[in-house]
Amino acid sequence: MLENTGERIILEEMPVTNGMLLEHLARYYFALYYAKGRVLDIACGTGYGSKIMAKAKKKEINEIVAVDIDEGALNYARQHHYHPLVQYIKANAEDDSLPEQLGFFDVITSFETLEHLPSEEIFLNSLFKMLKPGGTLILSTPFGAGRGKPTNEPFHFHQLTEDEFIELFESYGETEFYYQRSVLIEPKREGKHYPFGIAVCRKSK
């Protein structure tokens, strides 16, 4: 039985009205617009999102490499969310040899990963290296008090401010920022509060 840490999305055990489940599903459906070629889904968890992308974009996607550090989650993914286009691999997001291990990708998705890392520099450098010229990164994270500041979430090292989040992607040729409230993902509207930010970054050719 896969242990539910309180943040783990186990699709088969959650009601369709669960807010956290719906938020996560919304991010994967948002990513479908960009998914094509060779795709990396980093910190894929139980694999439901990788399978969603593979099924929905099977004509445009060549392969999805779905990576997580938790062998239990990966075993669950292989059993419950198998798809012939998806390969589940154990790897550490903070390993600076990740590009040598995994290679290059047309699209990278990283949802709710950044806040679990004490330092995002190695991780973000690896993502940049693994993205092909002209490729797209879609990355989300919850906003909070800022880098190094305490958070109410027991599994989060910290939660970046909006400004800190935006500054992370200055090396990309083109970046668009979207904001999420529940299942709604939209460009920022003044006066609205958004718990989550989503960056869509295209690497210069």
C-alpha contacts under 8 A as a table, 3 or more apart, distances in Angstrom:
res1	aa1	res2	aa2	distance
2	L	72	G	6.41
2	L	73	A	6.90
2	L	76	Y	7.13
4	N	7	E	7.13
4	N	8	R	5.48
4	N	9	I	7.82
4	N	10	I	7.66
5	T	8	R	5.72
8	R	45	G	7.15
8	R	46	T	7.86
9	I	14	M	7.88
9	I	20	M	8.00
9	I	21	L	6.46
9	I	45	G	7.39
9	I	46	T	6.93
10	I	13	E	5.61
10	I	14	M	6.48
10	I	46	T	6.58
11	L	14	M	5.58
11	L	21	L	7.50
11	L	48	Y	7.06
14	M	18	N	6.56
14	M	21	L	7.48
15	P	18	N	5.51
16	V	21	L	7.50
16	V	22	L	7.45
17	T	21	L	7.90
17	T	22	L	7.28
18	N	21	L	5.40
18	N	22	L	6.34
19	G	22	L	5.15
19	G	23	E	6.21
19	G	182	S	6.93
20	M	23	E	5.12
20	M	24	H	6.33
21	L	24	H	5.26
21	L	25	L	6.17
22	L	25	L	5.06
22	L	26	A	6.05
22	L	182	S	7.24
22	L	183	V	6.24
23	E	26	A	5.17
23	E	27	R	6.57
23	E	182	S	5.44
23	E	183	V	5.21
24	H	27	R	5.29
24	H	28	Y	6.65
24	H	111	F	7.94
25	L	28	Y	5.25
25	L	29	Y	6.25
25	L	49	G	7.15
26	A	29	Y	5.14
26	A	30	F	6.06
26	A	183	V	5.43
26	A	184	L	7.69
26	A	185	I	7.83
27	R	30	F	4.98
27	R	31	A	6.28
27	R	111	F	7.50
28	Y	31	A	5.00
28	Y	32	L	6.52
28	Y	49	G	5.93
28	Y	52	I	7.47
28	Y	53	M	7.20
29	Y	32	L	5.22
29	Y	33	Y	7.72
29	Y	52	I	7.97
29	Y	53	M	7.76
30	F	33	Y	6.29
30	F	185	I	7.86
31	A	34	Y	5.54
31	A	35	A	6.24
31	A	109	T	7.50
31	A	138	I	6.96
32	L	35	A	5.06
32	L	53	M	6.20
32	L	56	A	7.50
32	L	57	K	7.13
34	Y	107	V	7.29
34	Y	136	T	7.39
35	A	39	V	6.95
35	A	53	M	7.21
35	A	57	K	7.02
35	A	60	E	7.40
35	A	61	I	6.76
35	A	107	V	6.22
36	K	39	V	6.77
36	K	57	K	7.24
36	K	60	E	4.86
36	K	61	I	4.40
36	K	62	N	7.19
36	K	106	D	6.86
36	K	107	V	6.76
37	G	60	E	6.17
37	G	61	I	4.52
37	G	62	N	4.95
37	G	63	E	6.79
37	G	105	F	7.60
37	G	106	D	5.72
37	G	107	V	7.33
38	R	61	I	6.28
38	R	62	N	5.45
38	R	63	E	4.94
38	R	64	I	6.02
38	R	65	V	7.81
38	R	104	F	7.88
38	R	105	F	5.11
38	R	106	D	5.34
38	R	107	V	6.61
39	V	61	I	7.28
39	V	62	N	7.89
39	V	63	E	6.15
39	V	64	I	4.63
39	V	65	V	6.21
39	V	105	F	5.63
39	V	106	D	6.03
39	V	107	V	4.83
39	V	108	I	5.67
39	V	109	T	7.71
40	L	64	I	5.71
40	L	65	V	4.86
40	L	66	A	5.99
40	L	67	V	7.57
40	L	105	F	6.48
40	L	107	V	6.40
40	L	108	I	4.65
40	L	109	T	6.21
41	D	44	C	5.62
41	D	50	S	6.58
41	D	64	I	6.97
41	D	65	V	6.19
41	D	66	A	4.73
41	D	67	V	6.25
41	D	108	I	5.98
41	D	109	T	4.89
41	D	110	S	6.23
42	I	66	A	5.98
42	I	67	V	4.86
42	I	68	D	6.42
42	I	93	A	7.35
42	I	108	I	7.44
42	I	109	T	6.33
42	I	110	S	5.36
42	I	111	F	7.83
43	A	66	A	7.41
43	A	67	V	5.48
43	A	68	D	4.48
43	A	69	I	7.19
43	A	93	A	7.42
43	A	110	S	6.75
43	A	111	F	7.47
43	A	113	T	6.45
44	C	47	G	5.42
44	C	48	Y	8.00
44	C	49	G	7.14
44	C	50	S	6.94
44	C	66	A	5.64
44	C	67	V	5.66
44	C	68	D	5.62
45	G	48	Y	7.96
45	G	67	V	7.95
45	G	68	D	6.06
45	G	70	D	7.59
45	G	73	A	5.62
45	G	74	L	6.89
45	G	77	A	7.63
46	T	73	A	4.91
46	T	74	L	6.11
46	T	76	Y	5.97
46	T	77	A	4.64
46	T	81	H	7.71
47	G	50	S	5.31
47	G	51	K	6.34
47	G	66	A	7.27
47	G	73	A	7.89
47	G	74	L	7.28
47	G	76	Y	7.94
47	G	77	A	4.73
47	G	78	R	7.76
47	G	81	H	5.87
48	Y	51	K	5.22
48	Y	52	I	6.23
48	Y	77	A	7.16
48	Y	81	H	5.83
49	G	52	I	4.95
49	G	53	M	6.33
50	S	53	M	5.29
50	S	54	A	6.18
50	S	64	I	7.01
50	S	66	A	6.59
50	S	86	V	6.96
51	K	54	A	4.97
51	K	55	K	6.05
51	K	81	H	5.97
51	K	82	Y	7.02
51	K	83	H	6.18
51	K	86	V	7.05
52	I	55	K	5.39
52	I	56	A	6.04
53	M	56	A	5.24
53	M	57	K	5.81
53	M	58	K	7.73
54	A	57	K	5.50
54	A	58	K	5.25
54	A	61	I	6.84
54	A	64	I	7.16
54	A	83	H	7.11
54	A	85	L	6.22
54	A	86	V	6.99
55	K	58	K	5.40
55	K	83	H	7.79
57	K	60	E	5.35
57	K	61	I	5.86
58	K	61	I	5.32
58	K	62	N	7.52
58	K	85	L	7.73
59	K	62	N	7.85
61	I	64	I	7.40
61	I	85	L	7.85
62	N	85	L	6.87
63	E	85	L	4.98
63	E	86	V	6.12
63	E	87	Q	7.69
64	I	85	L	5.95
64	I	86	V	4.70
64	I	87	Q	6.22
65	V	86	V	6.00
65	V	87	Q	5.02
65	V	88	Y	6.19
65	V	89	I	7.07
66	A	86	V	6.74
66	A	87	Q	5.93
66	A	88	Y	4.79
66	A	89	I	6.10
67	V	88	Y	5.94
67	V	89	I	4.90
67	V	90	K	5.65
67	V	91	A	6.04
68	D	71	E	7.46
68	D	73	A	7.61
68	D	74	L	6.80
68	D	88	Y	7.91
68	D	89	I	6.67
68	D	90	K	5.25
68	D	91	A	5.77
68	D	92	N	6.90
68	D	93	A	7.76
69	I	90	K	5.33
69	I	91	A	5.16
69	I	92	N	5.25
69	I	93	A	7.53
70	D	73	A	5.38
70	D	74	L	6.40
70	D	90	K	7.01
71	E	74	L	4.98
71	E	75	N	6.09
71	E	90	K	6.51
72	G	75	N	5.18
72	G	76	Y	6.26
73	A	76	Y	5.07
73	A	77	A	6.13
74	L	77	A	4.88
74	L	78	R	6.17
74	L	88	Y	6.37
74	L	89	I	7.36
74	L	90	K	7.30
75	N	78	R	5.13
75	N	79	Q	6.29
76	Y	79	Q	5.15
76	Y	80	H	5.93
76	Y	81	H	7.70
77	A	80	H	5.28
77	A	81	H	4.93
77	A	82	Y	6.66
77	A	88	Y	7.58
78	R	81	H	5.74
78	R	82	Y	5.12
78	R	88	Y	7.00
79	Q	82	Y	6.30
82	Y	86	V	7.03
83	H	86	V	5.36
84	P	87	Q	7.78
91	A	95	D	7.78
91	A	98	L	7.68
92	N	95	D	5.36
92	N	98	L	7.73
93	A	98	L	7.36
93	A	123	F	5.89
94	E	117	L	7.69
94	E	120	E	7.95
94	E	122	I	5.92
94	E	123	F	5.20
95	D	98	L	5.64
95	D	122	I	7.32
95	D	123	F	7.45
96	D	99	P	7.43
96	D	122	I	5.99
96	D	123	F	7.32
96	D	126	S	6.45
97	S	100	E	5.40
97	S	101	Q	6.36
97	S	126	S	7.94
98	L	101	Q	4.97
98	L	102	L	6.02
98	L	103	G	7.99
98	L	126	S	6.45
99	P	102	L	5.35
99	P	103	G	5.27
99	P	104	F	7.21
99	P	126	S	6.01
99	P	127	L	7.84
99	P	129	K	6.53
99	P	130	M	5.44
100	E	103	G	5.81
102	L	130	M	7.83
103	G	130	M	6.09
104	F	129	K	7.75
104	F	130	M	4.52
104	F	131	L	5.67
104	F	132	K	5.87
105	F	108	I	6.69
105	F	130	M	5.97
105	F	131	L	5.05
105	F	132	K	5.60
105	F	135	G	7.15
106	D	131	L	6.13
106	D	132	K	5.60
106	D	134	G	7.63
106	D	135	G	4.62
106	D	136	T	6.46
107	V	131	L	6.88
107	V	135	G	5.63
107	V	136	T	4.84
107	V	137	L	5.80
107	V	138	I	7.80
108	I	127	L	7.55
108	I	131	L	7.12
108	I	136	T	6.42
108	I	137	L	4.77
108	I	138	I	6.26
109	T	137	L	6.00
109	T	138	I	4.90
109	T	139	L	5.90
110	S	113	T	6.24
110	S	137	L	7.81
110	S	138	I	6.31
110	S	139	L	4.66
110	S	140	S	6.49
111	F	138	I	7.85
111	F	139	L	5.56
111	F	140	S	4.87
111	F	141	T	6.65
112	E	115	E	6.67
112	E	116	H	7.82
112	E	139	L	7.80
112	E	140	S	5.68
112	E	141	T	4.90
112	E	142	P	7.19
113	T	116	H	5.60
113	T	117	L	7.18
113	T	140	S	7.75
113	T	141	T	6.96
114	L	117	L	5.58
114	L	120	E	6.44
114	L	140	S	7.88
114	L	141	T	6.26
115	E	118	P	7.69
115	E	141	T	6.57
115	E	142	P	7.43
115	E	156	H	5.26
115	E	157	F	6.00
115	E	158	H	5.67
115	E	159	Q	5.53
115	E	160	L	7.62
116	H	155	F	6.46
116	H	156	H	4.80
116	H	157	F	5.61
116	H	158	H	7.52
117	L	120	E	6.01
117	L	156	H	7.62
117	L	157	F	6.34
118	P	157	F	5.64
118	P	158	H	7.57
119	S	122	I	7.32
120	E	123	F	5.32
120	E	124	L	6.01
121	E	124	L	5.32
121	E	125	N	6.06
122	I	125	N	5.19
122	I	126	S	6.18
123	F	126	S	5.22
123	F	127	L	6.35
124	L	127	L	5.05
124	L	128	F	6.24
125	N	128	F	5.16
125	N	129	K	6.25
126	S	129	K	5.10
126	S	130	M	6.11
127	L	130	M	5.18
127	L	131	L	6.23
127	L	137	L	7.96
128	F	131	L	5.40
128	F	203	K	7.78
129	K	132	K	7.73
131	L	135	G	5.62
131	L	136	T	7.13
131	L	137	L	7.53
131	L	203	K	7.17
132	K	135	G	5.05
132	K	203	K	7.31
133	P	203	K	5.45
133	P	204	S	5.65
133	P	205	K	4.35
134	G	202	R	6.00
134	G	203	K	5.02
134	G	204	S	5.47
134	G	205	K	4.76
135	G	202	R	5.61
135	G	203	K	5.55
136	T	200	V	6.78
136	T	201	C	5.48
136	T	202	R	4.51
136	T	203	K	6.46
137	L	199	A	7.60
137	L	200	V	5.68
137	L	201	C	5.03
137	L	202	R	6.46
138	I	198	I	6.88
138	I	199	A	5.68
138	I	200	V	4.64
138	I	201	C	6.53
139	L	198	I	5.55
139	L	199	A	5.28
139	L	200	V	6.73
140	S	196	F	6.89
140	S	197	G	5.53
140	S	198	I	4.24
140	S	199	A	6.35
141	T	159	Q	7.68
141	T	196	F	5.70
141	T	197	G	5.71
141	T	198	I	6.79
142	P	159	Q	6.21
142	P	160	L	7.36
142	P	195	P	5.69
142	P	196	F	4.24
142	P	197	G	6.28
143	F	146	G	7.75
143	F	159	Q	5.33
143	F	160	L	5.28
143	F	161	T	5.32
143	F	162	E	6.28
143	F	195	P	5.70
143	F	196	F	5.67
143	F	197	G	6.92
144	G	151	T	7.28
144	G	158	H	7.41
144	G	159	Q	4.45
144	G	160	L	5.38
144	G	161	T	5.44
145	A	149	K	5.92
145	A	150	P	7.38
145	A	151	T	7.35
145	A	158	H	7.70
145	A	159	Q	6.23
145	A	160	L	6.42
145	A	161	T	5.99
146	G	149	K	5.48
146	G	158	H	6.58
146	G	159	Q	5.46
146	G	160	L	4.17
146	G	161	T	4.80
146	G	164	E	7.36
147	R	158	H	5.73
147	R	159	Q	6.33
147	R	160	L	5.32
147	R	161	T	7.54
147	R	164	E	7.79
148	G	157	F	7.43
148	G	158	H	5.81
149	K	158	H	5.83
149	K	159	Q	7.59
150	P	157	F	7.37
150	P	158	H	5.98
151	T	154	P	7.44
151	T	156	H	6.82
151	T	157	F	7.29
151	T	158	H	5.76
151	T	159	Q	6.84
153	E	156	H	5.48
154	P	157	F	8.00
156	H	159	Q	7.12
160	L	163	D	7.94
160	L	164	E	5.77
160	L	165	F	5.98
161	T	164	E	5.18
161	T	165	F	6.19
162	E	165	F	5.08
162	E	166	I	6.27
162	E	197	G	7.39
163	D	166	I	5.19
163	D	167	E	6.27
164	E	167	E	5.23
164	E	168	L	6.71
165	F	168	L	5.55
165	F	169	F	7.87
165	F	197	G	7.84
166	I	169	F	6.22
166	I	170	E	7.74
166	I	177	F	7.90
166	I	199	A	7.87
167	E	170	E	5.90
169	F	172	Y	5.80
169	F	175	T	7.30
169	F	201	C	7.29
170	E	173	G	7.91
172	Y	175	T	6.66
172	Y	201	C	6.21
172	Y	202	R	6.08
172	Y	203	K	5.09
172	Y	204	S	6.50
173	G	201	C	7.55
173	G	202	R	5.98
173	G	203	K	5.34
173	G	204	S	4.71
174	E	201	C	5.82
174	E	202	R	5.20
174	E	203	K	6.96
174	E	204	S	7.44
175	T	199	A	6.80
175	T	200	V	5.61
175	T	201	C	4.36
175	T	202	R	6.28
176	E	199	A	5.94
176	E	200	V	5.18
176	E	201	C	6.50
177	F	187	P	6.63
177	F	188	K	7.78
177	F	197	G	7.10
177	F	198	I	5.77
177	F	199	A	4.71
177	F	200	V	6.28
178	Y	185	I	6.44
178	Y	186	E	5.36
178	Y	187	P	4.62
178	Y	188	K	6.33
178	Y	197	G	5.99
178	Y	198	I	4.97
178	Y	199	A	6.33
178	Y	200	V	7.86
179	Y	185	I	5.49
179	Y	186	E	5.47
179	Y	187	P	5.95
179	Y	188	K	5.93
179	Y	194	Y	5.96
179	Y	195	P	7.78
179	Y	196	F	5.80
179	Y	197	G	4.65
179	Y	198	I	5.87
180	Q	183	V	6.87
180	Q	184	L	5.52
180	Q	185	I	4.42
180	Q	186	E	6.60
180	Q	194	Y	5.69
180	Q	195	P	6.50
180	Q	196	F	5.07
180	Q	197	G	6.24
180	Q	198	I	7.46
181	R	184	L	5.27
181	R	185	I	6.68
181	R	193	H	7.86
181	R	194	Y	5.44
181	R	195	P	6.19
181	R	196	F	6.93
188	K	192	K	7.63
189	R	192	K	5.84
194	Y	197	G	7.36
